[in-house]
Amino acid sequence: RSCTCGTQEPDSTRCDGPEEKSEACPAPRVRVWLPTEWNEIPCGDLSCSSESFTTRTRDCECDGNKDNSRCSEELTDIASSGFAPFIMSYWSYVNCDRRVFEPYTLNRTRSCVCKKKANN
């Protein structure tokens, strides 16, 4: 900037403050290639006795562009789906059929069983 008065030559001694100042220009946007969130392939039937696994994948992206060669991180992984859950069965049915004239007790039982079904 310069300090002028009318048509006279600039005179910086008549104005307060410096004639120049430094101002940083905004940095150009840094393009960074990063892996996306994992996409897990749903597990199928779970086993009661052995652990089940599934594959998960992700892509390498920058500003909506995809190029899986640009990331050093793993883009495919094996993840555990676990085991089929164990639950308590229903109580066994016991028929009170004694012909007696006082109350009596019968024992009902249940057990821990594997609930084998697809994990969705």
Residue frames as a rotation matrix with the C-alpha (Angstrom) as fourth column:
ARG 1
0.587 0.810 0.000 0.00
0.810 -0.587 0.000 0.00
0.000 0.000 -1.000 0.00
SER 2
-0.552 -0.766 0.330 1.12
0.738 -0.633 -0.236 3.54
0.389 0.113 0.914 -0.32
CYS 3
0.054 0.494 -0.868 0.29
0.793 -0.550 -0.264 6.76
-0.607 -0.674 -0.421 1.47
THR 4
-0.672 -0.235 0.702 -0.77
0.671 -0.595 0.443 9.57
0.314 0.769 0.557 -0.87
CYS 5
-0.145 0.634 -0.760 -2.53
0.502 -0.615 -0.608 12.87
-0.852 -0.470 -0.229 -0.53
GLY 6
0.616 0.452 -0.645 -4.22
-0.316 -0.609 -0.728 14.09
-0.722 0.652 -0.232 -3.68
THR 7
0.963 -0.259 -0.069 -1.76
-0.002 0.249 -0.969 14.27
0.268 0.933 0.239 -6.57
GLN 8
0.387 -0.870 0.305 1.37
-0.920 -0.345 0.184 14.44
-0.054 -0.352 -0.934 -4.43
GLU 9
-0.171 -0.586 -0.792 4.00
-0.484 0.750 -0.451 11.74
0.858 0.306 -0.412 -4.55
PRO 10
0.694 0.416 -0.588 3.52
0.240 0.636 0.733 8.90
0.679 -0.650 0.342 -2.00
ASP 11
-0.245 -0.725 0.644 5.01
-0.582 -0.421 -0.696 9.72
0.776 -0.545 -0.319 1.41
SER 12
0.149 0.304 -0.941 5.09
0.360 0.870 0.338 6.82
0.921 -0.390 0.020 3.85
THR 13
-0.825 -0.496 -0.273 6.24
0.432 -0.241 -0.869 9.05
0.365 -0.834 0.413 6.72
ARG 14
-0.715 0.600 0.359 2.78
-0.639 -0.769 0.013 10.65
0.284 -0.220 0.933 6.94
CYS 15
0.327 0.867 -0.376 0.83
-0.610 0.498 0.616 7.38
0.721 0.028 0.692 7.46
ASP 16
0.049 -0.221 0.974 0.71
-0.917 0.376 0.131 5.00
-0.395 -0.900 -0.184 10.42
GLY 17
0.631 0.215 0.746 1.72
-0.167 0.976 -0.141 1.38
-0.758 -0.035 0.651 10.00
PRO 18
-0.393 -0.869 0.301 3.96
0.071 0.298 0.952 -0.50
-0.917 0.395 -0.056 7.57
GLU 19
-0.173 0.250 -0.953 3.81
-0.916 -0.396 0.063 -0.23
-0.362 0.883 0.298 3.81
GLU 20
-0.217 0.028 -0.976 4.00
-0.613 0.774 0.158 -4.02
0.760 0.633 -0.150 3.37
LYS 21
-0.031 0.137 0.990 2.82
-0.871 0.482 -0.094 -7.08
-0.490 -0.866 0.105 5.18
SER 22
-0.872 -0.282 -0.399 3.11
-0.434 0.822 0.368 -10.81
0.224 0.495 -0.840 4.56
GLU 23
0.083 0.931 0.356 0.00
-0.901 0.223 -0.373 -12.86
-0.426 -0.289 0.857 4.14
ALA 24
-0.742 -0.381 0.551 0.03
-0.214 0.914 0.345 -16.62
-0.636 0.138 -0.760 3.76
CYS 25
-0.335 0.614 -0.715 -1.76
-0.883 0.061 0.465 -18.04
0.329 0.787 0.522 0.75
PRO 26
0.487 0.543 0.684 -4.04
-0.737 0.676 -0.011 -20.97
-0.468 -0.499 0.729 1.46
ALA 27
-0.606 -0.731 0.314 -2.27
-0.488 0.653 0.580 -24.27
-0.629 0.198 -0.752 0.94
PRO 28
-0.352 0.484 -0.801 -3.46
-0.794 0.299 0.530 -26.38
0.496 0.822 0.279 -1.95
ARG 29
0.550 0.649 0.525 -5.80
-0.824 0.524 0.214 -29.15
-0.136 -0.551 0.823 -0.88
VAL 30
-0.595 -0.785 0.174 -3.85
-0.769 0.619 0.162 -32.27
-0.234 -0.037 -0.971 -0.04
ARG 31
0.389 0.674 -0.628 -5.15
-0.792 0.593 0.145 -35.34
0.470 0.441 0.765 -1.83
VAL 32
-0.551 -0.519 0.653 -4.95
-0.799 0.553 -0.235 -38.34
-0.239 -0.652 -0.720 0.45
TRP 33
-0.097 0.453 -0.886 -5.77
-0.511 0.741 0.435 -41.89
0.854 0.495 0.160 -0.53
LEU 34
-0.608 -0.027 0.794 -7.43
-0.780 0.209 -0.590 -43.67
-0.150 -0.978 -0.148 2.39
PRO 35
-0.901 0.338 -0.271 -9.14
0.249 0.916 0.316 -47.04
0.355 0.217 -0.909 2.89
THR 36
-0.200 0.926 0.319 -12.94
-0.582 -0.374 0.722 -46.96
0.788 -0.042 0.614 3.25
GLU 37
-0.060 0.303 0.951 -14.90
-0.931 0.326 -0.163 -48.66
-0.360 -0.895 0.263 6.03
TRP 38
-0.929 -0.286 0.236 -14.98
-0.224 0.940 0.257 -52.47
-0.295 0.186 -0.937 5.96
ASN 39
0.064 0.913 -0.403 -17.77
-0.971 0.151 0.188 -54.22
0.232 0.380 0.896 4.00
GLU 40
-0.661 -0.287 0.693 -18.50
-0.544 0.819 -0.180 -57.55
-0.516 -0.496 -0.698 5.68
ILE 41
-0.482 0.493 -0.725 -19.91
-0.488 0.535 0.689 -60.44
0.728 0.686 -0.017 3.73
PRO 42
0.286 0.650 0.704 -22.73
-0.952 0.106 0.288 -61.88
0.112 -0.753 0.649 5.90
CYS 43
-0.751 -0.521 0.406 -21.94
-0.604 0.790 -0.104 -65.15
-0.267 -0.323 -0.908 7.64
GLY 44
-0.245 0.647 -0.722 -23.75
-0.496 0.556 0.667 -68.28
0.833 0.521 0.185 6.56
ASP 45
0.776 0.529 -0.342 -24.73
-0.042 0.585 0.810 -71.14
0.629 -0.615 0.476 8.85
LEU 46
0.027 -0.747 0.664 -22.79
-0.934 -0.256 -0.250 -71.10
0.356 -0.614 -0.705 12.10
SER 47
0.023 -0.132 -0.991 -21.38
0.023 0.991 -0.131 -74.30
0.999 -0.020 0.026 13.50
CYS 48
0.912 0.340 0.231 -21.76
-0.237 -0.024 0.971 -75.46
0.336 -0.940 0.058 17.09
SER 49
0.816 -0.578 -0.008 -18.33
0.437 0.608 0.663 -77.06
-0.378 -0.545 0.749 17.28
SER 50
-0.225 -0.940 0.258 -16.02
0.942 -0.143 0.302 -75.04
-0.247 0.311 0.918 15.03
GLU 51
-0.146 0.091 -0.985 -15.59
0.162 -0.980 -0.115 -71.30
-0.976 -0.176 0.128 14.57
SER 52
0.441 0.356 0.824 -17.01
0.875 0.033 -0.483 -69.77
-0.199 0.934 -0.297 11.38
PHE 53
-0.445 -0.663 -0.602 -15.28
0.385 -0.749 0.540 -67.02
-0.808 0.009 0.588 9.40
THR 54
0.720 0.604 0.341 -16.25
0.598 -0.291 -0.747 -64.46
-0.351 0.742 -0.571 6.78
THR 55
-0.363 -0.817 0.447 -14.37
0.931 -0.342 0.131 -62.20
0.046 0.463 0.885 4.39
ARG 56
0.624 0.502 -0.599 -14.45
0.482 -0.851 -0.211 -58.42
-0.615 -0.157 -0.772 4.65
THR 57
-0.152 -0.629 0.762 -13.23
0.982 -0.182 0.045 -55.97
0.111 0.755 0.646 2.01
ARG 58
0.505 0.264 -0.822 -12.67
0.327 -0.940 -0.100 -52.26
-0.799 -0.218 -0.560 1.58
ASP 59
0.598 -0.258 0.758 -11.50
0.746 -0.164 -0.645 -49.92
0.291 0.952 0.094 -1.18
CYS 60
-0.368 -0.738 -0.566 -8.89
0.757 -0.591 0.279 -47.20
-0.540 -0.326 0.776 -1.42
GLU 61
0.414 0.650 0.637 -10.48
0.880 -0.464 -0.099 -43.83
0.231 0.602 -0.765 -2.26
CYS 62
-0.651 -0.482 -0.586 -9.59
0.567 -0.823 0.047 -40.17
-0.504 -0.301 0.809 -2.65
ASP 63
-0.631 0.467 -0.619 -12.30
-0.490 -0.859 -0.148 -37.58
-0.601 0.210 0.771 -3.33
GLY 64
0.408 0.909 0.080 -14.67
-0.563 0.320 -0.762 -40.26
-0.719 0.266 0.642 -4.62
ASN 65
0.343 -0.377 -0.860 -12.06
-0.823 0.322 -0.469 -41.82
0.453 0.869 -0.200 -6.93
LYS 66
0.793 -0.027 0.609 -11.15
-0.350 0.798 0.490 -45.46
-0.499 -0.602 0.623 -6.37
ASP 67
0.424 -0.719 -0.550 -7.70
-0.537 0.289 -0.792 -46.95
0.729 0.632 -0.264 -6.95
ASN 68
0.992 0.085 0.095 -6.85
-0.126 0.585 0.801 -49.92
0.013 -0.807 0.591 -4.75
SER 69
0.425 -0.904 -0.042 -3.17
0.742 0.375 -0.556 -49.78
0.518 0.206 0.830 -5.74
ARG 70
0.081 -0.384 0.920 -2.72
-0.081 -0.922 -0.378 -46.46
0.993 -0.044 -0.106 -3.88
CYS 71
0.633 0.191 0.750 -3.15
-0.735 -0.156 0.660 -47.75
0.243 -0.969 0.042 -0.29
SER 72
-0.451 -0.847 -0.281 -0.52
-0.613 0.523 -0.592 -49.68
0.648 -0.095 -0.756 1.62
GLU 73
-0.431 0.373 0.822 -3.08
-0.777 0.311 -0.548 -51.03
-0.460 -0.874 0.156 4.11
GLU 74
-0.937 0.181 0.298 -4.70
0.258 0.934 0.246 -54.44
-0.234 0.307 -0.922 3.66
LEU 75
-0.604 0.758 -0.246 -7.97
-0.795 -0.557 0.240 -54.19
0.045 0.341 0.939 1.72
THR 76
0.275 0.650 -0.708 -9.13
-0.406 0.746 0.528 -57.78
0.871 0.143 0.469 2.34
ASP 77
-0.643 -0.437 0.629 -9.39
-0.742 0.153 -0.652 -59.49
0.189 -0.886 -0.423 5.72
ILE 78
-0.289 0.527 -0.799 -10.82
0.239 0.848 0.473 -62.61
0.927 -0.055 -0.371 7.32
ALA 79
-0.521 0.200 0.830 -13.10
-0.771 -0.528 -0.357 -61.93
0.367 -0.826 0.429 10.31
SER 80
-0.978 0.154 -0.141 -14.57
0.202 0.873 -0.445 -64.35
0.055 -0.463 -0.884 12.82
SER 81
-0.269 0.955 0.124 -18.33
-0.447 -0.238 0.862 -64.93
0.853 0.177 0.491 12.79
GLY 82
-0.398 0.035 0.917 -18.09
-0.912 0.094 -0.400 -67.00
-0.100 -0.995 -0.006 15.95
PHE 83
-0.992 0.119 -0.033 -20.04
0.121 0.992 -0.041 -70.10
0.028 -0.045 -0.999 16.89
ALA 84
-0.155 0.988 0.005 -23.72
0.076 0.007 0.997 -70.94
0.985 0.155 -0.077 16.87
PRO 85
-0.374 0.002 0.928 -25.18
-0.807 -0.494 -0.324 -69.87
0.457 -0.869 0.186 20.23
PHE 86
-0.707 0.182 -0.683 -25.98
0.417 0.888 -0.195 -72.28
0.571 -0.423 -0.704 23.02
ILE 87
-0.365 0.681 0.635 -29.31
-0.746 -0.622 0.239 -71.82
0.557 -0.386 0.735 24.81
MET 88
-0.824 0.211 0.526 -31.31
-0.291 0.639 -0.712 -73.64
-0.487 -0.740 -0.465 27.46
SER 89
-0.810 0.573 -0.127 -33.98
0.193 0.464 0.864 -75.93
0.554 0.675 -0.486 26.02
TYR 90
0.000 0.893 0.450 -37.63
-0.686 -0.327 0.650 -75.82
0.728 -0.309 0.612 27.07
TRP 91
-0.469 -0.063 0.881 -38.53
-0.812 0.425 -0.401 -77.55
-0.349 -0.903 -0.251 30.30
SER 92
-0.932 0.144 -0.332 -39.46
-0.022 0.893 0.449 -81.20
0.361 0.426 -0.829 29.82
TYR 93
-0.073 0.977 0.199 -43.14
-0.776 -0.181 0.604 -82.03
0.626 -0.111 0.772 30.09
VAL 94
-0.978 -0.158 -0.135 -44.07
-0.029 0.749 -0.662 -84.03
0.206 -0.644 -0.737 33.15
ASN 95
-0.159 0.985 -0.062 -47.55
-0.277 0.016 0.961 -85.41
0.948 0.170 0.270 33.61
CYS 96
-0.766 0.001 0.643 -48.92
-0.642 0.040 -0.765 -85.39
-0.027 -0.999 -0.030 37.14
ASP 97
-0.070 0.766 -0.640 -50.84
-0.658 0.447 0.606 -88.66
0.750 0.463 0.473 36.94
ARG 98
-0.900 -0.219 -0.377 -50.40
0.126 0.697 -0.706 -90.33
0.418 -0.683 -0.599 40.33
ARG 99
0.137 0.988 0.068 -53.66
-0.021 -0.065 0.998 -91.11
0.990 -0.138 0.012 42.05
VAL 100
-0.532 -0.349 -0.772 -52.77
0.766 0.189 -0.614 -89.91
0.361 -0.918 0.167 45.53
PHE 101
0.527 0.850 -0.013 -54.55
0.739 -0.451 0.501 -87.66
0.420 -0.274 -0.865 48.02
GLU 102
0.590 -0.377 -0.714 -51.68
0.334 -0.692 0.640 -85.34
-0.736 -0.616 -0.282 48.92
PRO 103
0.861 -0.310 -0.403 -49.46
-0.506 -0.604 -0.616 -83.00
-0.052 0.734 -0.677 46.86
TYR 104
0.518 -0.769 0.376 -46.27
0.521 0.632 0.574 -84.45
-0.678 -0.101 0.728 45.44
THR 105
0.349 -0.526 -0.776 -43.30
-0.591 -0.766 0.254 -83.16
-0.727 0.370 -0.578 43.43
LEU 106
0.727 -0.237 0.644 -42.08
0.605 0.665 -0.438 -84.16
-0.324 0.708 0.627 40.00
ASN 107
-0.056 -0.836 -0.546 -38.78
0.101 -0.549 0.830 -82.98
-0.993 -0.009 0.116 38.55
ARG 108
0.956 0.243 0.165 -38.65
0.204 -0.146 -0.968 -81.31
-0.211 0.959 -0.189 35.18
THR 109
0.053 -0.999 0.008 -35.40
0.543 0.035 0.839 -81.04
-0.838 -0.041 0.544 33.28
ARG 110
0.990 0.077 -0.122 -33.84
-0.067 -0.503 -0.862 -78.98
-0.128 0.861 -0.493 30.55
SER 111
0.322 -0.925 0.204 -30.45
0.762 0.380 0.524 -78.93
-0.562 -0.013 0.827 28.89
CYS 112
0.126 -0.424 -0.897 -28.02
-0.370 -0.859 0.354 -76.63
-0.920 0.287 -0.265 27.16
VAL 113
0.331 0.079 0.940 -28.38
0.708 0.637 -0.303 -77.07
-0.623 0.767 0.155 23.40
CYS 114
-0.756 -0.619 -0.214 -26.81
0.259 -0.582 0.771 -75.51
-0.601 0.527 0.600 20.35
LYS 115
0.416 0.883 -0.219 -29.18
0.172 -0.313 -0.934 -73.31
-0.893 0.350 -0.282 18.41
LYS 116
-0.623 -0.719 0.309 -27.91
0.374 0.073 0.925 -73.97
-0.687 0.692 0.223 14.90
LYS 117
0.581 0.743 0.333 -29.31
0.686 -0.227 -0.692 -71.55
-0.438 0.630 -0.641 12.33
ALA 118
0.053 -0.545 0.837 -28.12
0.849 -0.417 -0.325 -69.00
0.526 0.727 0.441 9.80
ASN 119
-0.144 -0.205 -0.968 -26.67
0.735 -0.678 0.034 -65.78
-0.663 -0.706 0.248 11.21
ASN 120
0.122 0.255 0.959 -28.25
0.899 -0.438 0.002 -62.85
0.421 0.862 -0.283 9.40
